[in-house]
Amino acid sequence: MNATGPAHVHRDDAGTRMGMWLFLFTELILFGGLFIVYAVYRFKHPLEFSLAAKDLDTLVGTVNTIILLTSSLTVAMSVTAIQDGRKRLSLILLAVTVLLALAFLVNKYFEWGHKIRMGIYPKSPALLAMPPGEVLYFGLYYVMTGLHALHVIVGMVILLVMMRAIASGKIDRSSHVRLEAGGLYWHLVDIIWIFLFPLFYLIH
């Protein structure tokens, strides 16, 4: 505070939103490239991709889809809550979102663990003994779902930072653009999974 009153804090809400949208665009380019690679290899090895897909557990993929869709709802409700000045509710909803993200990662851990126990992991003897198309399928599976899981972890960290900012009063009903940006990132994580789920678990 200076002699004439509280110091002015510069806020560029439009710049924050634009920066987040540009960042999300680069993420879409990254995964869009991977989706194109998947499409090309699936076109070249349709039968082998179909056989490999049967080794994945559709139920696990479905449960993880429900978890992420629910988490997208809770993070959106958290933004609405802070806009209404309901700080405690916003914090609770963000905490639920983080717990759902953790549940997703736990499911993914057990799914990967099951595949590894089956001997299906990058450069394993069992995988290398498979036809080239199946090797490519599981290579893409580990790369794309692993990269997505990394984004989930980053999203959890972002949401935890947002929770701390809300608790300290740095984010409130009059200043909530950062929470909106964090929510947008989390929605991106969910949207990417919406594409990964059918590509690996449903298309046989």
ZADO-1210 file (C-alpha; in nm, 4 decimals, padded with zeros to 6 digits):
<atoms>
<atom x="00.0000" y="00.0000" z="00.0000" code="MET" pos="1"/>
<atom x="00.1305" y="00.3465" z="-00.0877" code="ASN" pos="2"/>
<atom x="00.0409" y="00.6903" z="00.0456" code="ALA" pos="3"/>
<atom x="-00.2521" y="00.7327" z="-00.1905" code="THR" pos="4"/>
<atom x="-00.4061" y="00.3871" z="-00.1334" code="GLY" pos="5"/>
<atom x="-00.3551" y="00.0249" z="-00.2304" code="PRO" pos="6"/>
<atom x="-00.1137" y="-00.0492" z="-00.5119" code="ALA" pos="7"/>
<atom x="-00.2763" y="-00.1193" z="-00.8472" code="HIS" pos="8"/>
<atom x="-00.2527" y="-00.4827" z="-00.9555" code="VAL" pos="9"/>
<atom x="-00.2448" y="-00.5162" z="-01.3338" code="HIS" pos="10"/>
<atom x="-00.4737" y="-00.7848" z="-01.4762" code="ARG" pos="11"/>
<atom x="-00.4932" y="-00.8885" z="-01.8383" code="ASP" pos="12"/>
<atom x="-00.7852" y="-01.1300" z="-01.8415" code="ASP" pos="13"/>
<atom x="-00.8163" y="-01.1231" z="-02.2209" code="ALA" pos="14"/>
<atom x="-00.4443" y="-01.1961" z="-02.2588" code="GLY" pos="15"/>
<atom x="-00.4681" y="-01.4845" z="-02.0114" code="THR" pos="16"/>
<atom x="-00.7564" y="-01.6388" z="-02.2014" code="ARG" pos="17"/>
<atom x="-00.5860" y="-01.5920" z="-02.5373" code="MET" pos="18"/>
<atom x="-00.2616" y="-01.7409" z="-02.4065" code="GLY" pos="19"/>
<atom x="-00.4434" y="-02.0484" z="-02.2777" code="MET" pos="20"/>
<atom x="-00.6290" y="-02.0997" z="-02.6060" code="TRP" pos="21"/>
<atom x="-00.3022" y="-02.0754" z="-02.8006" code="LEU" pos="22"/>
<atom x="-00.1429" y="-02.3293" z="-02.5675" code="PHE" pos="23"/>
<atom x="-00.4389" y="-02.5647" z="-02.6072" code="LEU" pos="24"/>
<atom x="-00.4075" y="-02.5289" z="-02.9847" code="PHE" pos="25"/>
<atom x="-00.0463" y="-02.6512" z="-02.9720" code="THR" pos="26"/>
<atom x="-00.1594" y="-02.9486" z="-02.7631" code="GLU" pos="27"/>
<atom x="-00.4233" y="-03.0328" z="-03.0214" code="LEU" pos="28"/>
<atom x="-00.1568" y="-03.0216" z="-03.2935" code="ILE" pos="29"/>
<atom x="00.0559" y="-03.2671" z="-03.0923" code="LEU" pos="30"/>
<atom x="-00.2201" y="-03.5204" z="-03.0394" code="PHE" pos="31"/>
<atom x="-00.3655" y="-03.4549" z="-03.3851" code="GLY" pos="32"/>
<atom x="-00.0356" y="-03.5674" z="-03.5330" code="GLY" pos="33"/>
<atom x="-00.0454" y="-03.8851" z="-03.3256" code="LEU" pos="34"/>
<atom x="-00.4040" y="-03.9527" z="-03.4332" code="PHE" pos="35"/>
<atom x="-00.2962" y="-03.9210" z="-03.7982" code="ILE" pos="36"/>
<atom x="-00.0101" y="-04.1672" z="-03.7391" code="VAL" pos="37"/>
<atom x="-00.2590" y="-04.4068" z="-03.5771" code="TYR" pos="38"/>
<atom x="-00.4971" y="-04.3745" z="-03.8749" code="ALA" pos="39"/>
<atom x="-00.2210" y="-04.4416" z="-04.1294" code="VAL" pos="40"/>
<atom x="-00.0944" y="-04.7527" z="-03.9524" code="TYR" pos="41"/>
<atom x="-00.4465" y="-04.8813" z="-03.8923" code="ARG" pos="42"/>
<atom x="-00.5181" y="-04.8460" z="-04.2632" code="PHE" pos="43"/>
<atom x="-00.2016" y="-05.0446" z="-04.3418" code="LYS" pos="44"/>
<atom x="-00.2590" y="-05.3150" z="-04.0766" code="HIS" pos="45"/>
<atom x="-00.6381" y="-05.3380" z="-04.0181" code="PRO" pos="46"/>
<atom x="-00.6487" y="-05.7056" z="-03.9190" code="LEU" pos="47"/>
<atom x="-00.3529" y="-05.6879" z="-03.6804" code="GLU" pos="48"/>
<atom x="-00.4866" y="-05.3710" z="-03.5155" code="PHE" pos="49"/>
<atom x="-00.8221" y="-05.5442" z="-03.4713" code="SER" pos="50"/>
<atom x="-00.6626" y="-05.8485" z="-03.3072" code="LEU" pos="51"/>
<atom x="-00.4464" y="-05.6363" z="-03.0774" code="ALA" pos="52"/>
<atom x="-00.7452" y="-05.4270" z="-02.9658" code="ALA" pos="53"/>
<atom x="-00.9115" y="-05.7394" z="-02.8268" code="LYS" pos="54"/>
<atom x="-00.6344" y="-05.7627" z="-02.5651" code="ASP" pos="55"/>
<atom x="-00.7538" y="-05.4384" z="-02.4037" code="LEU" pos="56"/>
<atom x="-01.0233" y="-05.4344" z="-02.1351" code="ASP" pos="57"/>
<atom x="-01.3180" y="-05.2316" z="-02.2637" code="THR" pos="58"/>
<atom x="-01.4717" y="-05.2179" z="-01.9156" code="LEU" pos="59"/>
<atom x="-01.1635" y="-05.0459" z="-01.7722" code="VAL" pos="60"/>
<atom x="-01.1667" y="-04.7977" z="-02.0583" code="GLY" pos="61"/>
<atom x="-01.5370" y="-04.7300" z="-02.0047" code="THR" pos="62"/>
<atom x="-01.4914" y="-04.6727" z="-01.6316" code="VAL" pos="63"/>
<atom x="-01.2068" y="-04.4294" z="-01.6992" code="ASN" pos="64"/>
<atom x="-01.4237" y="-04.2467" z="-01.9527" code="THR" pos="65"/>
<atom x="-01.7012" y="-04.2057" z="-01.6955" code="ILE" pos="66"/>
<atom x="-01.4470" y="-04.0851" z="-01.4390" code="ILE" pos="67"/>
<atom x="-01.3073" y="-03.8170" z="-01.6705" code="LEU" pos="68"/>
<atom x="-01.6480" y="-03.7004" z="-01.7919" code="LEU" pos="69"/>
<atom x="-01.7576" y="-03.6627" z="-01.4302" code="THR" pos="70"/>
<atom x="-01.4382" y="-03.4725" z="-01.3471" code="SER" pos="71"/>
<atom x="-01.5051" y="-03.2354" z="-01.6374" code="SER" pos="72"/>
<atom x="-01.8466" y="-03.1642" z="-01.4850" code="LEU" pos="73"/>
<atom x="-01.7075" y="-03.1009" z="-01.1365" code="THR" pos="74"/>
<atom x="-01.4387" y="-02.8609" z="-01.2599" code="VAL" pos="75"/>
<atom x="-01.7001" y="-02.6670" z="-01.4588" code="ALA" pos="76"/>
<atom x="-01.9222" y="-02.6513" z="-01.1507" code="MET" pos="77"/>
<atom x="-01.6240" y="-02.5258" z="-00.9505" code="SER" pos="78"/>
<atom x="-01.5805" y="-02.2316" z="-01.1879" code="VAL" pos="79"/>
<atom x="-01.9510" y="-02.1513" z="-01.1605" code="THR" pos="80"/>
<atom x="-01.9317" y="-02.1727" z="-00.7823" code="ALA" pos="81"/>
<atom x="-01.6452" y="-01.9235" z="-00.7560" code="ILE" pos="82"/>
<atom x="-01.8270" y="-01.6885" z="-00.9944" code="GLN" pos="83"/>
<atom x="-02.1190" y="-01.6985" z="-00.7498" code="ASP" pos="84"/>
<atom x="-01.8846" y="-01.6275" z="-00.4589" code="GLY" pos="85"/>
<atom x="-01.9222" y="-01.9776" z="-00.3114" code="ARG" pos="86"/>
<atom x="-01.5589" y="-02.0331" z="-00.2203" code="LYS" pos="87"/>
<atom x="-01.6026" y="-02.3446" z="-00.0054" code="ARG" pos="88"/>
<atom x="-01.8132" y="-02.5219" z="-00.2681" code="LEU" pos="89"/>
<atom x="-01.5594" y="-02.4357" z="-00.5373" code="SER" pos="90"/>
<atom x="-01.2807" y="-02.5874" z="-00.3274" code="LEU" pos="91"/>
<atom x="-01.4833" y="-02.9033" z="-00.2601" code="ILE" pos="92"/>
<atom x="-01.5586" y="-02.9496" z="-00.6298" code="LEU" pos="93"/>
<atom x="-01.1924" y="-02.9041" z="-00.7230" code="LEU" pos="94"/>
<atom x="-01.0951" y="-03.1573" z="-00.4570" code="ALA" pos="95"/>
<atom x="-01.3439" y="-03.4038" z="-00.6069" code="VAL" pos="96"/>
<atom x="-01.1945" y="-03.3397" z="-00.9516" code="THR" pos="97"/>
<atom x="-00.8439" y="-03.4150" z="-00.8242" code="VAL" pos="98"/>
<atom x="-00.9662" y="-03.7351" z="-00.6563" code="LEU" pos="99"/>
<atom x="-01.1330" y="-03.8450" z="-00.9806" code="LEU" pos="100"/>
<atom x="-00.8097" y="-03.7762" z="-01.1674" code="ALA" pos="101"/>
<atom x="-00.6248" y="-03.9893" z="-00.9149" code="LEU" pos="102"/>
<atom x="-00.8798" y="-04.2688" z="-00.9630" code="ALA" pos="103"/>
<atom x="-00.8184" y="-04.2513" z="-01.3385" code="PHE" pos="104"/>
<atom x="-00.4435" y="-04.2861" z="-01.2877" code="LEU" pos="105"/>
<atom x="-00.4887" y="-04.5781" z="-01.0457" code="VAL" pos="106"/>
<atom x="-00.7025" y="-04.7591" z="-01.3039" code="ASN" pos="107"/>
<atom x="-00.4435" y="-04.6875" z="-01.5706" code="LYS" pos="108"/>
<atom x="-00.1676" y="-04.8171" z="-01.3401" code="TYR" pos="109"/>
<atom x="-00.3443" y="-05.1496" z="-01.2919" code="PHE" pos="110"/>
<atom x="-00.4281" y="-05.1725" z="-01.6629" code="GLU" pos="111"/>
<atom x="-00.0666" y="-05.1153" z="-01.7629" code="TRP" pos="112"/>
<atom x="00.0470" y="-05.3517" z="-01.4880" code="GLY" pos="113"/>
<atom x="-00.1738" y="-05.6269" z="-01.6254" code="HIS" pos="114"/>
<atom x="-00.0308" y="-05.5802" z="-01.9745" code="LYS" pos="115"/>
<atom x="00.3247" y="-05.5840" z="-01.8413" code="ILE" pos="116"/>
<atom x="00.2579" y="-05.9076" z="-01.6500" code="ARG" pos="117"/>
<atom x="00.1333" y="-06.0539" z="-01.9782" code="MET" pos="118"/>
<atom x="00.4701" y="-05.9595" z="-02.1265" code="GLY" pos="119"/>
<atom x="00.3209" y="-05.6916" z="-02.3519" code="ILE" pos="120"/>
<atom x="00.5361" y="-05.3835" z="-02.3123" code="TYR" pos="121"/>
<atom x="00.7792" y="-05.1954" z="-02.5394" code="PRO" pos="122"/>
<atom x="01.0633" y="-05.4144" z="-02.6695" code="LYS" pos="123"/>
<atom x="00.9496" y="-05.7174" z="-02.4682" code="SER" pos="124"/>
<atom x="01.0175" y="-06.0599" z="-02.6250" code="PRO" pos="125"/>
<atom x="00.6449" y="-06.1389" z="-02.6321" code="ALA" pos="126"/>
<atom x="00.5627" y="-05.8153" z="-02.8104" code="LEU" pos="127"/>
<atom x="00.8475" y="-05.8417" z="-03.0606" code="LEU" pos="128"/>
<atom x="00.7293" y="-06.1925" z="-03.1490" code="ALA" pos="129"/>
<atom x="00.3948" y="-06.0498" z="-03.2625" code="MET" pos="130"/>
<atom x="00.3206" y="-05.9420" z="-03.6213" code="PRO" pos="131"/>
<atom x="00.4429" y="-05.5898" z="-03.7111" code="PRO" pos="132"/>
<atom x="00.0931" y="-05.4409" z="-03.7006" code="GLY" pos="133"/>
<atom x="00.0354" y="-05.5520" z="-03.3414" code="GLU" pos="134"/>
<atom x="00.3766" y="-05.4187" z="-03.2393" code="VAL" pos="135"/>
<atom x="00.2809" y="-05.0821" z="-03.3881" code="LEU" pos="136"/>
<atom x="-00.0587" y="-05.0914" z="-03.2167" code="TYR" pos="137"/>
<atom x="00.0832" y="-05.1460" z="-02.8698" code="PHE" pos="138"/>
<atom x="00.3621" y="-04.8975" z="-02.9345" code="GLY" pos="139"/>
<atom x="00.1027" y="-04.6316" z="-03.0121" code="LEU" pos="140"/>
<atom x="-00.1077" y="-04.7467" z="-02.7166" code="TYR" pos="141"/>
<atom x="00.1737" y="-04.6921" z="-02.4678" code="TYR" pos="142"/>
<atom x="00.2914" y="-04.3653" z="-02.6226" code="VAL" pos="143"/>
<atom x="-00.0514" y="-04.2046" z="-02.6568" code="MET" pos="144"/>
<atom x="-00.2075" y="-04.3216" z="-02.3302" code="THR" pos="145"/>
<atom x="00.1195" y="-04.2529" z="-02.1484" code="GLY" pos="146"/>
<atom x="00.1355" y="-03.8987" z="-02.2859" code="LEU" pos="147"/>
<atom x="-00.2273" y="-03.8508" z="-02.1875" code="HIS" pos="148"/>
<atom x="-00.1575" y="-03.9776" z="-01.8357" code="ALA" pos="149"/>
<atom x="00.1245" y="-03.7217" z="-01.8119" code="LEU" pos="150"/>
<atom x="-00.1263" y="-03.4505" z="-01.9035" code="HIS" pos="151"/>
<atom x="-00.3584" y="-03.5802" z="-01.6316" code="VAL" pos="152"/>
<atom x="-00.0782" y="-03.5435" z="-01.3762" code="ILE" pos="153"/>
<atom x="-00.0012" y="-03.1900" z="-01.4974" code="VAL" pos="154"/>
<atom x="-00.3721" y="-03.1099" z="-01.4773" code="GLY" pos="155"/>
<atom x="-00.3861" y="-03.2334" z="-01.1183" code="MET" pos="156"/>
<atom x="-00.0961" y="-03.0056" z="-01.0268" code="VAL" pos="157"/>
<atom x="-00.2689" y="-02.7104" z="-01.1923" code="ILE" pos="158"/>
<atom x="-00.5925" y="-02.7791" z="-01.0048" code="LEU" pos="159"/>
<atom x="-00.4061" y="-02.8075" z="-00.6737" code="LEU" pos="160"/>
<atom x="-00.2424" y="-02.4706" z="-00.7424" code="VAL" pos="161"/>
<atom x="-00.5875" y="-02.3265" z="-00.8166" code="MET" pos="162"/>
<atom x="-00.7182" y="-02.4656" z="-00.4871" code="MET" pos="163"/>
<atom x="-00.4369" y="-02.2943" z="-00.2997" code="ARG" pos="164"/>
<atom x="-00.5093" y="-01.9663" z="-00.4795" code="ALA" pos="165"/>
<atom x="-00.8788" y="-01.9892" z="-00.3921" code="ILE" pos="166"/>
<atom x="-00.8040" y="-02.0705" z="-00.0296" code="ALA" pos="167"/>
<atom x="-00.5702" y="-01.7705" z="-00.0020" code="SER" pos="168"/>
<atom x="-00.8196" y="-01.5372" z="-00.1690" code="GLY" pos="169"/>
<atom x="-00.6122" y="-01.4781" z="-00.4829" code="LYS" pos="170"/>
<atom x="-00.8964" y="-01.6273" z="-00.6862" code="ILE" pos="171"/>
<atom x="-01.2461" y="-01.5062" z="-00.6043" code="ASP" pos="172"/>
<atom x="-01.5678" y="-01.4001" z="-00.7757" code="ARG" pos="173"/>
<atom x="-01.4041" y="-01.0850" z="-00.9116" code="SER" pos="174"/>
<atom x="-01.0835" y="-01.2555" z="-01.0274" code="SER" pos="175"/>
<atom x="-01.1337" y="-01.6075" z="-01.1531" code="HIS" pos="176"/>
<atom x="-00.9781" y="-01.6134" z="-01.5017" code="VAL" pos="177"/>
<atom x="-00.6915" y="-01.8364" z="-01.3844" code="ARG" pos="178"/>
<atom x="-00.9410" y="-02.0942" z="-01.2617" code="LEU" pos="179"/>
<atom x="-01.1228" y="-02.0756" z="-01.5957" code="GLU" pos="180"/>
<atom x="-00.7898" y="-02.1342" z="-01.7729" code="ALA" pos="181"/>
<atom x="-00.7144" y="-02.4317" z="-01.5491" code="GLY" pos="182"/>
<atom x="-01.0612" y="-02.5666" z="-01.6215" code="GLY" pos="183"/>
<atom x="-01.0020" y="-02.5319" z="-01.9956" code="LEU" pos="184"/>
<atom x="-00.6830" y="-02.7350" z="-01.9653" code="TYR" pos="185"/>
<atom x="-00.8721" y="-03.0057" z="-01.7777" code="TRP" pos="186"/>
<atom x="-01.1448" y="-03.0123" z="-02.0445" code="HIS" pos="187"/>
<atom x="-00.8693" y="-03.0646" z="-02.3044" code="LEU" pos="188"/>
<atom x="-00.7455" y="-03.3670" z="-02.1088" code="VAL" pos="189"/>
<atom x="-01.0986" y="-03.5080" z="-02.1153" code="ASP" pos="190"/>
<atom x="-01.1495" y="-03.4378" z="-02.4865" code="ILE" pos="191"/>
<atom x="-00.8263" y="-03.6148" z="-02.5774" code="ILE" pos="192"/>
<atom x="-00.9414" y="-03.9225" z="-02.3862" code="TRP" pos="193"/>
<atom x="-01.2771" y="-03.9122" z="-02.5675" code="ILE" pos="194"/>
<atom x="-01.0785" y="-03.9752" z="-02.8880" code="PHE" pos="195"/>
<atom x="-00.8364" y="-04.2272" z="-02.7364" code="LEU" pos="196"/>
<atom x="-01.1121" y="-04.4419" z="-02.5859" code="PHE" pos="197"/>
<atom x="-01.2852" y="-04.5472" z="-02.9090" code="PRO" pos="198"/>
<atom x="-00.9604" y="-04.5710" z="-03.1070" code="LEU" pos="199"/>
<atom x="-00.8052" y="-04.8246" z="-02.8704" code="PHE" pos="200"/>
<atom x="-01.0955" y="-04.9845" z="-02.6845" code="TYR" pos="201"/>
<atom x="-01.3998" y="-04.9851" z="-02.9118" code="LEU" pos="202"/>
<atom x="-01.2811" y="-05.0127" z="-03.2727" code="ILE" pos="203"/>
<atom x="-01.2046" y="-05.3802" z="-03.3397" code="HIS" pos="204"/>
</atoms>
